[in-house]
Structure formats: structure tokens, C-alpha cells
């Protein structure tokens, strides 16, 4: 029996050294989780004169457990290197269509724009609209538009933020000046002289311009002109009116802006529809809203602080950024940024039940339970760190100490077999 006890110890020590050796070999493997051999003693029963007795006959490795503690996160600067800071696994679709899970975030783009691992497995996630809002709760392979440019987008909204100088004189020919001229007398005094005494004889105009885009991405200049036409009332009841034109020669204003005595816009506070003619007869006119609700009239020089529109030309993919919430923001050559999907994470009720496989992946088993899928940073799921990778959680110092301990255990078990052999030799040689 002593031979079997020593042999059991040798086998267990050998398997323990195998586990330790695997940990040491993967000390620099990204996303690697260390393992540990766990032992239990073996008991044999025998019938003797004193009844049922038991005695130990060595040990056995009952399981090899996995340590899923967080590894150190290192910076790489590569946008497609992603580390999980917290719980969860990246979801993968293997070339054979089966599912796998990993903590290794060394991702690449293949020739069709799929985000893949080094072994060619597709990384899974959620589809989103261009603003990053999920459009489906079903996970699918993440893919970027690398083969074709994003389409041009026609302008649908123009927003202007500017200040009109409250000190600007009324434009010549405005109704307010005409009213003043009509009240001037006697008739011997020319009306033109009376008008000149009130305001300049030329129209006071402020202007700004922005390019809108049609459905084909052709730039169309949109000009806006502002004329101070009236100033009525006094004190807190004072009102200033400005007319807005889209052409210097136009006689019909797009709208009239009214400001109170504090320089705040009172009307209109809602966007106005603006029709923009396109240069091509095959491209329909653009109907866009013009929002001037942020225009002010203060006693400071005319200045445009913001002038934006939402149209753009077509553009090629030039880069990307991945947020800690998993949203992929693609950058295009036309200056646009659009969400192109969102990474998903999976977690299990019993991570020890996952079956490890080659390539730093794990498979779902009956013991692990079915995966719970969610977005990074939500609930118990960890956040993502782009431009970083999670190192192996192997503690090299501890593994070397464990290796020496396992080696000594192996030597001790070998010594018990040697001693038992010497005893048996003595018995055989009795005369």
C-alpha cells in the first residue's frame, strides 16, 4: 500500500507542476487567467479485528480551478486594443459559427471591415444609430464601413448664434424713417434732408454666410442679411425690429426679428422653414429649418459666435475611438463622426464552470450556466479602456515558489517509494 500512496503523491505533484508550468509559460499572455491545482486525500477501507478501519492511500487532484481576478491594464495607444476593467467577457463568433468568450482585447479589422481577433473570430456587439442609440438587443458581428464611403447628407437644419449691434442706425428707406420724414415741415424743407438728419442715406446691413449641402453633397452658399428697420417705444416697452433676407437684392424678407428692451429675442422663437435652390436640375431643392432663436441685440459690435448646419459630403473612414461604454465612434474624411456599433459583454453565474480552450477563449458549459449579455459599464459589467490591454494575472513570484514546493513534494514522495523498496528488499533477503 505504501507504494501506491507514494505513486499517488508523485502523480499529483506532476500534475501540479504541469499547471504551474502553464501559468509561468503564459505570464505575458494578454487576458490569461492563472489556474491552480486543488488536492484531496484518498481513503481506503479495510476490515480488521477491531471492525471497520480506514487509512490514507495518498492524494488526488480533484479539480483545476481558474483565477478570474483582474489583471494589470497597460497602455498601448492602439485604438483597437481594448481592456475590460471589471467583470465580463468579450463575445466571439468563431469561424465555425459557435460562440466563445475571451478577455483578450487584441482586435483587428479584416478586409471586409469586421472587428476580429488574431485567430479570425468575429467580435460581437449591438447595432446602433449614428448617435449611438441601440437599434437592436440582439448581438451581431461588429462591422465598420471600410469598403465604401458614407453617403452625403442633405442639410435639414441651420442654426445661427450671433449678436446684432443695438447701436446700429435704422436702414434707409425703413418704415420708421419714412414716418419721421412725413412729419417734417414746412414743405420748404426737403424730405430727403429730414431723413438724412435721422439716419444714413444708405442701408445698414449685416451679413453672414454658410455652405449647405444637397443630396449629392454639393455645397450651396446660404447668405443671410440683417437690416435694422424699426425702433419703437421707450424704456421697458422699447422694441427693435430687424428684417432677415437671403439675398442682398431681395425685397421680401424671410422673417422679422423683434427684440425687447433687454436685447432678448421675442419673436420668432421657433425655427422657420427655408427653401434652398440647388445648382443642378436633377437635384431637388432643399427644405431646411433656420433657427435664429439664439440671436441677441446688445450694444456691442456685430459678431457671429456660431453658425452650423447638419449636411455633409461623402467621406471615407479615417479612424475610430471606442468609449468606456463600448460605443464605437468612427471618424470620416469629411469631418463627421458617427457611432458604428457598440461592444457587448457577457457574464456567467459560475465562471469556474467555463471550459478553457486554446487562443485565450472559454466555452459555455452546463456548469457555467447561460451567459447574461449587457453593455459595458451597466450593472455588474466592467467598463472598457480603449488603447489598453489587460495583462495576465499570473503572479510570477508566487508561481516560482509554488514550483519549488511541488518539486520538494515530488522528491518526498519518491523517497517514500525508495524507503518501502528497501524494506521489501530486507524482507526478501531474510534467511
Beta strands, then each sheet from edge to edge (+ up, - down):
strand 1: 35-48
strand 2: 51-66
strand 3: 73-75
strand 4: 82-85
strand 5: 89-93
strand 6: 99-102
strand 7: 108-109
strand 8: 115-116
strand 9: 122-126
strand 10: 140-141
strand 11: 157-165
strand 12: 205-213
strand 13: 219-232
strand 14: 239-245
strand 15: 255-259
strand 16: 265-267
strand 17: 272-276
strand 18: 286-291
strand 19: 296-298
strand 20: 303-309
strand 21: 317-322
strand 22: 327-332
strand 23: 337-347
strand 24: 355-357
strand 25: 361-363
strand 26: 372-375
strand 27: 383-386
strand 28: 388-390
sheet 1: 1+ 2-
sheet 2: 3+ 28-
sheet 3: 4+ 27-
sheet 4: 10+ 9- 5+ 6- 25+ 24-
sheet 5: 7+ 8-
sheet 6: 10+ 9- 23+ 22- 21+
sheet 7: 10+ 9- 23+ 26-
sheet 8: 17+ 18- 11- 19-
sheet 9: 17+ 18- 11- 20+
sheet 10: 12+ 13- 14+ 15- 16+
end
